[in-house]
Amino acid sequence: MKEIKVLGPGCSNCRTTVALIEQVAQAMGVAVTLQKVEELRDIMGYGVMSTPGVVIDGKVVHAGGVPSRDKVAGWLSGA
């Protein structure tokens, strides 16, 4: 199971990113735990300056803008 955090203040891009990750994980049959991190100091703790940010298993894999569906699928497949 992958632990995924979406970093952002709750803007539309952040909500879209959460929904996209949920959709792709379900379509691929991958179990994930998804957490939204909205506190600015917590987001800054990851060194993310542009949201939404995505952290998978403790590693920042994306910052700024909604990731593509293919990119999310790659993260979930371990590629």
All heavy atoms as TSV, in Angstrom:
chain	resi	resn	atom	element	x	y	z
A	1	MET	N	N	0.846	-1.183	0.000
A	1	MET	CA	C	0.000	0.000	0.000
A	1	MET	C	C	0.887	1.240	0.000
A	1	MET	O	O	1.836	1.331	0.749
A	1	MET	CB	C	-0.904	0.004	1.233
A	1	MET	CG	C	-1.764	1.244	1.289
A	1	MET	SD	S	-2.932	1.286	2.650
A	1	MET	CE	C	-3.946	-0.105	2.295
A	2	LYS	N	N	0.557	2.158	-0.877
A	2	LYS	CA	C	1.314	3.399	-0.969
A	2	LYS	C	C	0.655	4.467	-0.112
A	2	LYS	O	O	-0.553	4.600	-0.094
A	2	LYS	CB	C	1.392	3.876	-2.415
A	2	LYS	CG	C	2.199	2.956	-3.309
A	2	LYS	CD	C	2.442	3.587	-4.651
A	2	LYS	CE	C	3.236	2.684	-5.548
A	2	LYS	NZ	N	4.630	2.632	-5.224
A	3	GLU	N	N	1.492	5.225	0.605
A	3	GLU	CA	C	1.009	6.348	1.392
A	3	GLU	C	C	1.232	7.612	0.574
A	3	GLU	O	O	2.367	7.961	0.252
A	3	GLU	CB	C	1.768	6.449	2.707
A	3	GLU	CG	C	1.295	7.603	3.569
A	3	GLU	CD	C	2.089	7.715	4.843
A	3	GLU	OE1	O	2.267	6.697	5.528
A	3	GLU	OE2	O	2.537	8.834	5.142
A	4	ILE	N	N	0.136	8.268	0.206
A	4	ILE	CA	C	0.203	9.446	-0.657
A	4	ILE	C	C	-0.352	10.649	0.083
A	4	ILE	O	O	-1.414	10.575	0.700
A	4	ILE	CB	C	-0.590	9.216	-1.960
A	4	ILE	CG1	C	-0.047	8.002	-2.705
A	4	ILE	CG2	C	-0.546	10.463	-2.843
A	4	ILE	CD1	C	-0.857	7.601	-3.921
A	5	LYS	N	N	0.385	11.758	-0.003
A	5	LYS	CA	C	-0.071	13.022	0.564
A	5	LYS	C	C	-0.156	14.038	-0.564
A	5	LYS	O	O	0.758	14.136	-1.377
A	5	LYS	CB	C	0.896	13.525	1.630
A	5	LYS	CG	C	0.981	12.616	2.836
A	5	LYS	CD	C	1.961	13.136	3.854
A	5	LYS	CE	C	2.056	12.171	5.024
A	5	LYS	NZ	N	3.010	12.635	6.030
A	6	VAL	N	N	-1.271	14.759	-0.605
A	6	VAL	CA	C	-1.419	15.858	-1.551
A	6	VAL	C	C	-1.290	17.141	-0.737
A	6	VAL	O	O	-2.050	17.366	0.207
A	6	VAL	CB	C	-2.762	15.801	-2.305
A	6	VAL	CG1	C	-2.917	17.018	-3.208
A	6	VAL	CG2	C	-2.855	14.520	-3.132
A	7	LEU	N	N	-0.292	17.939	-1.096
A	7	LEU	CA	C	0.005	19.159	-0.373
A	7	LEU	C	C	-0.633	20.343	-1.077
A	7	LEU	O	O	-0.399	20.552	-2.266
A	7	LEU	CB	C	1.526	19.384	-0.306
A	7	LEU	CG	C	2.406	18.183	0.055
A	7	LEU	CD1	C	3.866	18.572	-0.019
A	7	LEU	CD2	C	2.055	17.652	1.426
A	8	GLY	N	N	-1.425	21.111	-0.339
A	8	GLY	CA	C	-2.035	22.296	-0.926
A	8	GLY	C	C	-3.107	22.855	-0.029
A	8	GLY	O	O	-3.634	22.160	0.838
A	9	PRO	N	N	-3.452	24.118	-0.244
A	9	PRO	CA	C	-4.395	24.801	0.636
A	9	PRO	C	C	-5.863	24.452	0.399
A	9	PRO	O	O	-6.734	24.993	1.060
A	9	PRO	CB	C	-4.140	26.276	0.321
A	9	PRO	CG	C	-3.704	26.275	-1.115
A	9	PRO	CD	C	-2.897	25.013	-1.270
A	10	GLY	N	N	-6.141	23.562	-0.515
A	10	GLY	CA	C	-7.526	23.196	-0.796
A	10	GLY	C	C	-8.080	23.868	-2.042
A	10	GLY	O	O	-9.286	23.918	-2.243
A	11	CYS	N	N	-7.202	24.364	-2.898
A	11	CYS	CA	C	-7.614	25.023	-4.138
A	11	CYS	C	C	-8.200	23.996	-5.115
A	11	CYS	O	O	-8.147	22.792	-4.875
A	11	CYS	CB	C	-6.417	25.729	-4.774
A	11	CYS	SG	S	-5.092	24.608	-5.275
A	12	SER	N	N	-8.730	24.469	-6.210
A	12	SER	CA	C	-9.355	23.557	-7.180
A	12	SER	C	C	-8.341	22.580	-7.761
A	12	SER	O	O	-8.664	21.410	-7.978
A	12	SER	CB	C	-10.063	24.336	-8.290
A	12	SER	OG	O	-9.133	25.083	-9.049
A	13	ASN	N	N	-7.114	23.022	-8.020
A	13	ASN	CA	C	-6.099	22.101	-8.541
A	13	ASN	C	C	-5.758	21.011	-7.527
A	13	ASN	O	O	-5.508	19.869	-7.900
A	13	ASN	CB	C	-4.824	22.848	-8.934
A	13	ASN	CG	C	-4.935	23.539	-10.272
A	13	ASN	OD1	O	-5.867	23.309	-11.040
A	13	ASN	ND2	N	-3.989	24.408	-10.563
A	14	CYS	N	N	-5.768	21.367	-6.249
A	14	CYS	CA	C	-5.491	20.381	-5.201
A	14	CYS	C	C	-6.610	19.340	-5.147
A	14	CYS	O	O	-6.343	18.139	-5.074
A	14	CYS	CB	C	-5.334	21.072	-3.845
A	14	CYS	SG	S	-3.990	22.270	-3.798
A	15	ARG	N	N	-7.844	19.805	-5.196
A	15	ARG	CA	C	-8.982	18.876	-5.173
A	15	ARG	C	C	-8.985	17.987	-6.417
A	15	ARG	O	O	-9.279	16.798	-6.338
A	15	ARG	CB	C	-10.293	19.650	-5.047
A	15	ARG	CG	C	-10.456	20.322	-3.683
A	15	ARG	CD	C	-11.854	20.891	-3.471
A	15	ARG	NE	N	-12.249	21.853	-4.494
A	15	ARG	CZ	C	-11.997	23.160	-4.455
A	15	ARG	NH1	N	-11.346	23.671	-3.441
A	15	ARG	NH2	N	-12.410	23.958	-5.429
A	16	THR	N	N	-8.646	18.564	-7.560
A	16	THR	CA	C	-8.582	17.792	-8.808
A	16	THR	C	C	-7.492	16.723	-8.711
A	16	THR	O	O	-7.694	15.587	-9.157
A	16	THR	CB	C	-8.304	18.730	-9.998
A	16	THR	OG1	O	-9.368	19.675	-10.086
A	16	THR	CG2	C	-8.188	17.958	-11.300
A	17	THR	N	N	-6.362	17.066	-8.114
A	17	THR	CA	C	-5.258	16.110	-7.960
A	17	THR	C	C	-5.664	14.946	-7.069
A	17	THR	O	O	-5.396	13.782	-7.386
A	17	THR	CB	C	-4.005	16.818	-7.412
A	17	THR	OG1	O	-3.609	17.835	-8.343
A	17	THR	CG2	C	-2.853	15.839	-7.212
A	18	VAL	N	N	-6.336	15.236	-5.955
A	18	VAL	CA	C	-6.813	14.182	-5.059
A	18	VAL	C	C	-7.765	13.249	-5.807
A	18	VAL	O	O	-7.626	12.024	-5.757
A	18	VAL	CB	C	-7.509	14.783	-3.809
A	18	VAL	CG1	C	-8.247	13.699	-3.028
A	18	VAL	CG2	C	-6.500	15.487	-2.924
A	19	ALA	N	N	-8.722	13.825	-6.520
A	19	ALA	CA	C	-9.701	13.024	-7.261
A	19	ALA	C	C	-9.021	12.178	-8.334
A	19	ALA	O	O	-9.361	11.003	-8.519
A	19	ALA	CB	C	-10.759	13.929	-7.886
A	20	LEU	N	N	-8.053	12.755	-9.028
A	20	LEU	CA	C	-7.338	12.028	-10.082
A	20	LEU	C	C	-6.592	10.827	-9.510
A	20	LEU	O	O	-6.656	9.723	-10.059
A	20	LEU	CB	C	-6.371	12.970	-10.798
A	20	LEU	CG	C	-5.497	12.351	-11.882
A	20	LEU	CD1	C	-6.343	11.800	-13.023
A	20	LEU	CD2	C	-4.501	13.375	-12.404
A	21	ILE	N	N	-5.891	11.034	-8.404
A	21	ILE	CA	C	-5.148	9.926	-7.785
A	21	ILE	C	C	-6.112	8.826	-7.340
A	21	ILE	O	O	-5.850	7.638	-7.566
A	21	ILE	CB	C	-4.294	10.436	-6.609
A	21	ILE	CG1	C	-3.168	11.335	-7.136
A	21	ILE	CG2	C	-3.725	9.270	-5.803
A	21	ILE	CD1	C	-2.404	12.098	-6.064
A	22	GLU	N	N	-7.232	9.214	-6.742
A	22	GLU	CA	C	-8.235	8.220	-6.331
A	22	GLU	C	C	-8.751	7.427	-7.527
A	22	GLU	O	O	-8.865	6.203	-7.469
A	22	GLU	CB	C	-9.407	8.903	-5.619
A	22	GLU	CG	C	-9.066	9.423	-4.250
A	22	GLU	CD	C	-10.191	10.235	-3.612
A	22	GLU	OE1	O	-11.040	10.799	-4.358
A	22	GLU	OE2	O	-10.202	10.332	-2.378
A	23	GLN	N	N	-9.069	8.118	-8.638
A	23	GLN	CA	C	-9.601	7.454	-9.833
A	23	GLN	C	C	-8.597	6.486	-10.430
A	23	GLN	O	O	-8.942	5.357	-10.781
A	23	GLN	CB	C	-9.985	8.492	-10.884
A	23	GLN	CG	C	-11.174	9.341	-10.525
A	23	GLN	CD	C	-11.330	10.537	-11.457
A	23	GLN	OE1	O	-10.604	10.682	-12.434
A	23	GLN	NE2	N	-12.262	11.423	-11.129
A	24	VAL	N	N	-7.343	6.930	-10.570
A	24	VAL	CA	C	-6.318	6.088	-11.189
A	24	VAL	C	C	-6.018	4.878	-10.300
A	24	VAL	O	O	-5.898	3.759	-10.795
A	24	VAL	CB	C	-5.039	6.901	-11.495
A	24	VAL	CG1	C	-3.918	5.994	-11.985
A	24	VAL	CG2	C	-5.335	7.984	-12.525
A	25	ALA	N	N	-5.930	5.091	-8.993
A	25	ALA	CA	C	-5.661	3.980	-8.075
A	25	ALA	C	C	-6.774	2.937	-8.152
A	25	ALA	O	O	-6.499	1.734	-8.210
A	25	ALA	CB	C	-5.513	4.495	-6.653
A	26	GLN	N	N	-8.013	3.409	-8.181
A	26	GLN	CA	C	-9.140	2.481	-8.259
A	26	GLN	C	C	-9.123	1.724	-9.581
A	26	GLN	O	O	-9.327	0.508	-9.615
A	26	GLN	CB	C	-10.450	3.231	-8.090
A	26	GLN	CG	C	-11.651	2.309	-8.068
A	26	GLN	CD	C	-12.947	3.056	-7.806
A	26	GLN	OE1	O	-13.004	4.274	-7.838
A	26	GLN	NE2	N	-14.011	2.308	-7.570
A	27	ALA	N	N	-8.866	2.425	-10.673
A	27	ALA	CA	C	-8.839	1.784	-11.992
A	27	ALA	C	C	-7.728	0.746	-12.093
A	27	ALA	O	O	-7.893	-0.277	-12.765
A	27	ALA	CB	C	-8.666	2.839	-13.083
A	28	MET	N	N	-6.614	1.007	-11.416
A	28	MET	CA	C	-5.473	0.080	-11.466
A	28	MET	C	C	-5.563	-1.008	-10.394
A	28	MET	O	O	-4.775	-1.939	-10.398
A	28	MET	CB	C	-4.160	0.852	-11.287
A	28	MET	CG	C	-3.838	1.786	-12.423
A	28	MET	SD	S	-2.328	2.737	-12.119
A	28	MET	CE	C	-1.084	1.436	-12.141
A	29	GLY	N	N	-6.500	-0.860	-9.456
A	29	GLY	CA	C	-6.626	-1.823	-8.364
A	29	GLY	C	C	-5.487	-1.723	-7.365
A	29	GLY	O	O	-5.107	-2.711	-6.749
A	30	VAL	N	N	-4.945	-0.510	-7.191
A	30	VAL	CA	C	-3.829	-0.284	-6.277
A	30	VAL	C	C	-4.377	0.303	-4.977
A	30	VAL	O	O	-5.132	1.281	-5.005
A	30	VAL	CB	C	-2.793	0.690	-6.897
A	30	VAL	CG1	C	-1.694	1.024	-5.905
A	30	VAL	CG2	C	-2.215	0.108	-8.171
A	31	ALA	N	N	-3.990	-0.295	-3.858
A	31	ALA	CA	C	-4.425	0.209	-2.558
A	31	ALA	C	C	-3.541	1.391	-2.156
A	31	ALA	O	O	-2.318	1.291	-2.186
A	31	ALA	CB	C	-4.325	-0.890	-1.511
A	32	VAL	N	N	-4.184	2.500	-1.822
A	32	VAL	CA	C	-3.450	3.684	-1.375
A	32	VAL	C	C	-4.135	4.269	-0.150
A	32	VAL	O	O	-5.324	4.079	0.060
A	32	VAL	CB	C	-3.375	4.779	-2.471
A	32	VAL	CG1	C	-2.654	4.268	-3.702
A	32	VAL	CG2	C	-4.737	5.306	-2.834
A	33	THR	N	N	-3.328	4.949	0.670
A	33	THR	CA	C	-3.896	5.792	1.711
A	33	THR	C	C	-3.608	7.213	1.258
A	33	THR	O	O	-2.471	7.555	0.945
A	33	THR	CB	C	-3.275	5.537	3.099
A	33	THR	OG1	O	-1.873	5.726	3.033
A	33	THR	CG2	C	-3.569	4.138	3.581
A	34	LEU	N	N	-4.646	8.010	1.187
A	34	LEU	CA	C	-4.534	9.351	0.643
A	34	LEU	C	C	-4.838	10.360	1.736
A	34	LEU	O	O	-5.871	10.275	2.396
A	34	LEU	CB	C	-5.511	9.504	-0.522
A	34	LEU	CG	C	-5.381	10.714	-1.420
A	34	LEU	CD1	C	-3.989	10.813	-2.025
A	34	LEU	CD2	C	-6.412	10.662	-2.524
A	35	GLN	N	N	-3.906	11.280	1.921
A	35	GLN	CA	C	-4.059	12.305	2.952
A	35	GLN	C	C	-3.877	13.678	2.324
A	35	GLN	O	O	-2.977	13.873	1.505
A	35	GLN	CB	C	-3.009	12.081	4.041
A	35	GLN	CG	C	-3.023	13.103	5.139
A	35	GLN	CD	C	-1.891	12.879	6.139
A	35	GLN	OE1	O	-1.109	11.952	6.023
A	35	GLN	NE2	N	-1.808	13.745	7.116
A	36	LYS	N	N	-4.725	14.630	2.716
A	36	LYS	CA	C	-4.575	16.009	2.261
A	36	LYS	C	C	-3.842	16.783	3.350
A	36	LYS	O	O	-4.224	16.718	4.511
A	36	LYS	CB	C	-5.937	16.639	1.981
A	36	LYS	CG	C	-6.600	16.014	0.780
A	36	LYS	CD	C	-7.990	16.478	0.444
A	36	LYS	CE	C	-8.554	17.645	1.164
A	36	LYS	NZ	N	-9.937	17.947	0.850
A	37	VAL	N	N	-2.801	17.501	2.964
A	37	VAL	CA	C	-2.039	18.330	3.891
A	37	VAL	C	C	-2.284	19.780	3.492
A	37	VAL	O	O	-1.890	20.193	2.401
A	37	VAL	CB	C	-0.534	17.992	3.844
A	37	VAL	CG1	C	0.256	18.897	4.764
A	37	VAL	CG2	C	-0.304	16.522	4.185
A	38	GLU	N	N	-2.950	20.534	4.357
A	38	GLU	CA	C	-3.348	21.891	4.009
A	38	GLU	C	C	-2.639	22.963	4.824
A	38	GLU	O	O	-2.709	24.137	4.484
A	38	GLU	CB	C	-4.866	22.033	4.150
A	38	GLU	CG	C	-5.614	21.142	3.178
A	38	GLU	CD	C	-7.126	21.283	3.252
A	38	GLU	OE1	O	-7.630	21.941	4.181
A	38	GLU	OE2	O	-7.797	20.715	2.380
A	39	GLU	N	N	-1.954	22.580	5.904
A	39	GLU	CA	C	-1.242	23.560	6.733
A	39	GLU	C	C	0.020	24.024	6.019
A	39	GLU	O	O	0.853	23.206	5.619
A	39	GLU	CB	C	-0.870	22.956	8.084
A	39	GLU	CG	C	-2.044	22.776	9.016
A	39	GLU	CD	C	-2.665	24.100	9.445
A	39	GLU	OE1	O	-1.931	25.090	9.643
A	39	GLU	OE2	O	-3.904	24.137	9.550
A	40	LEU	N	N	0.160	25.342	5.875
A	40	LEU	CA	C	1.292	25.908	5.139
A	40	LEU	C	C	2.633	25.474	5.714
A	40	LEU	O	O	3.549	25.126	4.964
A	40	LEU	CB	C	1.188	27.435	5.112
A	40	LEU	CG	C	2.215	28.158	4.252
A	40	LEU	CD1	C	2.168	27.663	2.820
A	40	LEU	CD2	C	1.994	29.649	4.303
A	41	ARG	N	N	2.774	25.455	7.027
A	41	ARG	CA	C	4.075	25.067	7.607
A	41	ARG	C	C	4.408	23.606	7.310
A	41	ARG	O	O	5.562	23.253	7.129
A	41	ARG	CB	C	4.121	25.379	9.096
A	41	ARG	CG	C	3.306	24.470	9.960
A	41	ARG	CD	C	3.546	24.746	11.452
A	41	ARG	NE	N	2.587	24.014	12.236
A	41	ARG	CZ	C	1.402	24.465	12.603
A	41	ARG	NH1	N	1.050	25.689	12.284
A	41	ARG	NH2	N	0.578	23.724	13.294
A	42	ASP	N	N	3.385	22.741	7.244
A	42	ASP	CA	C	3.613	21.334	6.911
A	42	ASP	C	C	4.026	21.187	5.442
A	42	ASP	O	O	4.907	20.397	5.110
A	42	ASP	CB	C	2.364	20.499	7.197
A	42	ASP	CG	C	2.000	20.470	8.674
A	42	ASP	OD1	O	2.902	20.664	9.524
A	42	ASP	OD2	O	0.811	20.260	8.981
A	43	ILE	N	N	3.388	21.968	4.576
A	43	ILE	CA	C	3.725	21.951	3.146
A	43	ILE	C	C	5.161	22.429	2.957
A	43	ILE	O	O	5.951	21.802	2.253
A	43	ILE	CB	C	2.742	22.829	2.343
A	43	ILE	CG1	C	1.326	22.226	2.389
A	43	ILE	CG2	C	3.217	22.991	0.899
A	43	ILE	CD1	C	0.240	23.160	1.890
A	44	MET	N	N	5.512	23.524	3.632
A	44	MET	CA	C	6.867	24.075	3.532
A	44	MET	C	C	7.910	23.090	4.074
A	44	MET	O	O	9.040	23.075	3.627
A	44	MET	CB	C	6.961	25.404	4.282
A	44	MET	CG	C	6.060	26.488	3.722
A	44	MET	SD	S	6.507	27.010	2.081
A	44	MET	CE	C	7.914	28.005	2.462
A	45	GLY	N	N	7.511	22.265	5.032
A	45	GLY	CA	C	8.408	21.257	5.595
A	45	GLY	C	C	8.899	20.264	4.550
A	45	GLY	O	O	9.969	19.661	4.708
A	46	TYR	N	N	8.144	20.100	3.489
A	46	TYR	CA	C	8.553	19.215	2.386
A	46	TYR	C	C	9.370	19.962	1.334
A	46	TYR	O	O	9.811	19.363	0.360
A	46	TYR	CB	C	7.326	18.585	1.723
A	46	TYR	CG	C	6.699	17.491	2.522
A	46	TYR	CD1	C	5.569	17.719	3.300
A	46	TYR	CD2	C	7.234	16.199	2.520
A	46	TYR	CE1	C	4.986	16.711	4.049
A	46	TYR	CE2	C	6.663	15.185	3.260
A	46	TYR	CZ	C	5.543	15.445	4.016
A	46	TYR	OH	O	4.977	14.430	4.762
A	47	GLY	N	N	9.509	21.269	1.509
A	47	GLY	CA	C	10.259	22.070	0.544
A	47	GLY	C	C	9.461	22.399	-0.700
A	47	GLY	O	O	10.018	22.835	-1.705
A	48	VAL	N	N	8.161	22.203	-0.652
A	48	VAL	CA	C	7.291	22.475	-1.804
A	48	VAL	C	C	6.892	23.943	-1.787
A	48	VAL	O	O	6.319	24.425	-0.816
A	48	VAL	CB	C	6.047	21.557	-1.781
A	48	VAL	CG1	C	5.047	21.981	-2.843
A	48	VAL	CG2	C	6.464	20.110	-1.991
A	49	MET	N	N	7.207	24.637	-2.856
A	49	MET	CA	C	6.891	26.053	-2.956
A	49	MET	C	C	5.704	26.314	-3.880
A	49	MET	O	O	5.159	27.399	-3.905
A	49	MET	CB	C	8.110	26.825	-3.478
A	49	MET	CG	C	9.347	26.621	-2.631
A	49	MET	SD	S	9.121	27.171	-0.952
A	49	MET	CE	C	9.604	28.855	-1.119
A	50	SER	N	N	5.332	25.329	-4.681
A	50	SER	CA	C	4.248	25.474	-5.645
A	50	SER	C	C	3.297	24.288	-5.477
A	50	SER	O	O	3.731	23.137	-5.531
A	50	SER	CB	C	4.842	25.508	-7.055
A	50	SER	OG	O	3.844	25.678	-8.022
A	51	THR	N	N	2.027	24.594	-5.245
A	51	THR	CA	C	1.066	23.520	-5.014
A	51	THR	C	C	0.201	23.296	-6.246
A	51	THR	O	O	0.110	24.181	-7.100
A	51	THR	CB	C	0.160	23.859	-3.809
A	51	THR	OG1	O	-0.553	25.060	-4.077
A	51	THR	CG2	C	0.977	23.996	-2.542
A	52	PRO	N	N	-0.419	22.141	-6.373
A	52	PRO	CA	C	-0.370	21.034	-5.436
A	52	PRO	C	C	0.950	20.268	-5.522
A	52	PRO	O	O	1.558	20.181	-6.585
A	52	PRO	CB	C	-1.532	20.141	-5.861
A	52	PRO	CG	C	-1.764	20.463	-7.302
A	52	PRO	CD	C	-1.356	21.899	-7.479
A	53	GLY	N	N	1.332	19.746	-4.377
A	53	GLY	CA	C	2.493	18.868	-4.320
A	53	GLY	C	C	2.012	17.463	-4.025
A	53	GLY	O	O	0.949	17.277	-3.429
A	54	VAL	N	N	2.777	16.476	-4.453
A	54	VAL	CA	C	2.425	15.084	-4.182
A	54	VAL	C	C	3.632	14.402	-3.550
A	54	VAL	O	O	4.750	14.499	-4.070
A	54	VAL	CB	C	2.007	14.331	-5.476
A	54	VAL	CG1	C	1.672	12.875	-5.170
A	54	VAL	CG2	C	0.827	15.017	-6.149
A	55	VAL	N	N	3.383	13.739	-2.426
A	55	VAL	CA	C	4.417	13.006	-1.704
A	55	VAL	C	C	3.982	11.548	-1.658
A	55	VAL	O	O	2.864	11.244	-1.235
A	55	VAL	CB	C	4.586	13.558	-0.262
A	55	VAL	CG1	C	5.615	12.748	0.498
A	55	VAL	CG2	C	4.958	15.033	-0.291
A	56	ILE	N	N	4.854	10.659	-2.100
A	56	ILE	CA	C	4.552	9.231	-2.060
A	56	ILE	C	C	5.603	8.549	-1.212
A	56	ILE	O	O	6.807	8.651	-1.492
A	56	ILE	CB	C	4.504	8.606	-3.469
A	56	ILE	CG1	C	3.393	9.276	-4.288
A	56	ILE	CG2	C	4.284	7.095	-3.384
A	56	ILE	CD1	C	3.251	8.756	-5.697
A	57	ASP	N	N	5.126	7.860	-0.172
A	57	ASP	CA	C	6.002	7.154	0.759
A	57	ASP	C	C	7.149	8.042	1.238
A	57	ASP	O	O	8.299	7.637	1.283
A	57	ASP	CB	C	6.526	5.860	0.134
A	57	ASP	CG	C	5.401	4.857	-0.141
A	57	ASP	OD1	O	4.374	4.907	0.564
A	57	ASP	OD2	O	5.539	4.037	-1.058
A	58	GLY	N	N	6.815	9.310	1.544
A	58	GLY	CA	C	7.780	10.235	2.119
A	58	GLY	C	C	8.645	11.002	1.136
A	58	GLY	O	O	9.440	11.840	1.525
A	59	LYS	N	N	8.477	10.747	-0.162
A	59	LYS	CA	C	9.300	11.399	-1.187
A	59	LYS	C	C	8.438	12.315	-2.060
A	59	LYS	O	O	7.412	11.888	-2.586
A	59	LYS	CB	C	9.969	10.332	-2.061
A	59	LYS	CG	C	10.847	10.915	-3.142
A	59	LYS	CD	C	11.455	9.810	-3.997
A	59	LYS	CE	C	12.191	10.421	-5.168
A	59	LYS	NZ	N	12.507	9.464	-6.189
A	60	VAL	N	N	8.885	13.563	-2.221
A	60	VAL	CA	C	8.168	14.499	-3.091
A	60	VAL	C	C	8.375	14.066	-4.545
A	60	VAL	O	O	9.507	13.946	-5.010
A	60	VAL	CB	C	8.677	15.948	-2.893
A	60	VAL	CG1	C	7.986	16.889	-3.876
A	60	VAL	CG2	C	8.454	16.412	-1.460
A	61	VAL	N	N	7.276	13.806	-5.239
A	61	VAL	CA	C	7.364	13.360	-6.634
A	61	VAL	C	C	6.799	14.391	-7.614
A	61	VAL	O	O	6.985	14.255	-8.823
A	61	VAL	CB	C	6.659	11.994	-6.850
A	61	VAL	CG1	C	7.347	10.905	-6.065
A	61	VAL	CG2	C	5.182	12.073	-6.492
A	62	HIS	N	N	6.124	15.428	-7.071
A	62	HIS	CA	C	5.499	16.406	-7.960
A	62	HIS	C	C	5.228	17.693	-7.190
A	62	HIS	O	O	4.889	17.651	-6.011
A	62	HIS	CB	C	4.169	15.850	-8.493
A	62	HIS	CG	C	3.437	16.785	-9.399
A	62	HIS	ND1	N	3.768	16.945	-10.724
A	62	HIS	CD2	C	2.401	17.639	-9.166
A	62	HIS	CE1	C	2.946	17.834	-11.268
A	62	HIS	NE2	N	2.118	18.271	-10.334
A	63	ALA	N	N	5.373	18.816	-7.879
A	63	ALA	CA	C	4.995	20.106	-7.293
A	63	ALA	C	C	4.566	21.045	-8.411
A	63	ALA	O	O	5.226	21.139	-9.436
A	63	ALA	CB	C	6.163	20.705	-6.514
A	64	GLY	N	N	3.439	21.707	-8.198
A	64	GLY	CA	C	2.958	22.709	-9.143
A	64	GLY	C	C	2.118	22.144	-10.267
A	64	GLY	O	O	2.622	21.419	-11.108
A	65	GLY	N	N	0.843	22.440	-10.251
A	65	GLY	CA	C	-0.057	22.015	-11.315
A	65	GLY	C	C	-0.583	20.610	-11.116
A	65	GLY	O	O	-0.048	19.829	-10.332
A	66	VAL	N	N	-1.636	20.304	-11.838
A	66	VAL	CA	C	-2.251	18.981	-11.768
A	66	VAL	C	C	-1.413	18.011	-12.598
A	66	VAL	O	O	-1.142	18.277	-13.769
A	66	VAL	CB	C	-3.702	19.026	-12.292
A	66	VAL	CG1	C	-4.325	17.641	-12.292
A	66	VAL	CG2	C	-4.539	20.000	-11.484
A	67	PRO	N	N	-0.981	16.896	-12.006
A	67	PRO	CA	C	-0.195	15.925	-12.780
A	67	PRO	C	C	-1.068	15.237	-13.830
A	67	PRO	O	O	-2.284	15.176	-13.702
A	67	PRO	CB	C	0.277	14.924	-11.720
A	67	PRO	CG	C	-0.737	15.026	-10.625
A	67	PRO	CD	C	-1.213	16.456	-10.627
A	68	SER	N	N	-0.424	14.708	-14.850
A	68	SER	CA	C	-1.166	13.982	-15.887
A	68	SER	C	C	-1.596	12.612	-15.359
A	68	SER	O	O	-0.995	12.068	-14.425
A	68	SER	CB	C	-0.295	13.796	-17.130
A	68	SER	OG	O	0.749	12.883	-16.860
A	69	ARG	N	N	-2.616	12.070	-15.975
A	69	ARG	CA	C	-3.088	10.721	-15.611
A	69	ARG	C	C	-1.969	9.697	-15.794
A	69	ARG	O	O	-1.787	8.808	-14.967
A	69	ARG	CB	C	-4.304	10.368	-16.472
A	69	ARG	CG	C	-4.912	9.023	-16.166
A	69	ARG	CD	C	-6.202	8.811	-16.938
A	69	ARG	NE	N	-7.277	9.661	-16.472
A	69	ARG	CZ	C	-8.075	9.363	-15.436
A	69	ARG	NH1	N	-7.909	8.243	-14.790
A	69	ARG	NH2	N	-9.030	10.188	-15.070
A	70	ASP	N	N	-1.195	9.827	-16.875
A	70	ASP	CA	C	-0.092	8.891	-17.130
A	70	ASP	C	C	0.973	8.985	-16.043
A	70	ASP	O	O	1.557	7.975	-15.645
A	70	ASP	CB	C	0.545	9.154	-18.497
A	70	ASP	CG	C	-0.362	8.733	-19.645
A	70	ASP	OD1	O	-1.308	7.939	-19.417
A	70	ASP	OD2	O	-0.129	9.198	-20.779
A	71	LYS	N	N	1.245	10.195	-15.580
A	71	LYS	CA	C	2.239	10.393	-14.526
A	71	LYS	C	C	1.783	9.707	-13.238
A	71	LYS	O	O	2.559	9.015	-12.583
A	71	LYS	CB	C	2.459	11.889	-14.299
A	71	LYS	CG	C	3.686	12.236	-13.513
A	71	LYS	CD	C	3.882	13.742	-13.525
A	71	LYS	CE	C	5.312	14.098	-13.225
A	71	LYS	NZ	N	5.539	15.530	-13.228
A	72	VAL	N	N	0.514	9.890	-12.887
A	72	VAL	CA	C	-0.032	9.242	-11.688
A	72	VAL	C	C	0.029	7.727	-11.822
A	72	VAL	O	O	0.434	7.026	-10.897
A	72	VAL	CB	C	-1.481	9.716	-11.418
A	72	VAL	CG1	C	-2.110	8.928	-10.271
A	72	VAL	CG2	C	-1.513	11.210	-11.121
A	73	ALA	N	N	-0.324	7.210	-12.980
A	73	ALA	CA	C	-0.260	5.770	-13.214
A	73	ALA	C	C	1.167	5.250	-13.053
A	73	ALA	O	O	1.390	4.172	-12.491
A	73	ALA	CB	C	-0.801	5.429	-14.601
A	74	GLY	N	N	2.131	6.017	-13.518
A	74	GLY	CA	C	3.533	5.636	-13.356
A	74	GLY	C	C	3.945	5.565	-11.902
A	74	GLY	O	O	4.641	4.637	-11.483
A	75	TRP	N	N	3.501	6.553	-11.109
A	75	TRP	CA	C	3.817	6.527	-9.684
A	75	TRP	C	C	3.222	5.284	-9.014
A	75	TRP	O	O	3.864	4.630	-8.211
A	75	TRP	CB	C	3.233	7.739	-8.962
A	75	TRP	CG	C	3.748	9.062	-9.387
A	75	TRP	CD1	C	4.974	9.343	-9.957
A	75	TRP	CD2	C	3.063	10.312	-9.312
A	75	TRP	NE1	N	5.074	10.681	-10.216
A	75	TRP	CE2	C	3.921	11.297	-9.829
A	75	TRP	CE3	C	1.809	10.690	-8.846
A	75	TRP	CZ2	C	3.562	12.637	-9.894
A	75	TRP	CZ3	C	1.448	12.021	-8.905
A	75	TRP	CH2	C	2.327	12.980	-9.420
A	76	LEU	N	N	1.988	4.984	-9.366
A	76	LEU	CA	C	1.292	3.874	-8.710
A	76	LEU	C	C	1.797	2.509	-9.158
A	76	LEU	O	O	1.690	1.537	-8.412
A	76	LEU	CB	C	-0.217	3.980	-8.939
A	76	LEU	CG	C	-0.875	5.240	-8.357
A	76	LEU	CD1	C	-2.368	5.237	-8.664
A	76	LEU	CD2	C	-0.629	5.358	-6.868
A	77	SER	N	N	2.354	2.449	-10.352
A	77	SER	CA	C	2.893	1.164	-10.832
A	77	SER	C	C	4.332	0.966	-10.363
A	77	SER	O	O	4.894	-0.102	-10.561
A	77	SER	CB	C	2.822	1.080	-12.346
A	77	SER	OG	O	3.748	1.994	-12.929
A	78	GLY	N	N	4.911	2.012	-9.785
A	78	GLY	CA	C	6.291	1.907	-9.311
A	78	GLY	C	C	7.304	2.233	-10.367
A	78	GLY	O	O	8.499	2.073	-10.170
A	79	ALA	N	N	6.846	2.724	-11.525
A	79	ALA	CA	C	7.767	3.040	-12.624
A	79	ALA	C	C	8.548	4.308	-12.334
A	79	ALA	O	O	8.150	5.161	-11.592
A	79	ALA	CB	C	6.993	3.208	-13.921
